[in-house]
Amino acid sequence: MADDTGEIGREAAEAVGFTDIKVVGEGPAFLSNIAYGNAVSAQHNMNTLAAAIVAKSAEQIMATSPGEGVVDAAIAQILAKVGQTTPPITVGTPSG
């Protein structure tokens, strides 16, 4: 700063400079903490979803009679076979 700047002006400029350095220096840690919080939240949501799926699956298994189980297994085998032999959908190229 120029020599004719008062002491208060120099102190204010230093304070602003130190604050800028602090903000820039702490930015990555702040963003990292946000990312960590998002990851924890997403994992919690996935755990909740997985527990709901397991509970619903168990409920369906317990509510299925033996006759229904045989039919469901046969349908699942047919769908698995269809999925293995069906070619993938592709987008054709324009002829020209």
Buried (B, 14 or more C-beta within 10 A) or exposed (E): EEEEEEEEEEEEEEEEEEEEEEEEEEEEEEEEEEEEEEEEEEEEEEEEEEEEEEEEEEEEEEEEEEEEEEEEEEEEEEEEEEEEEEEEEEEEEEEE
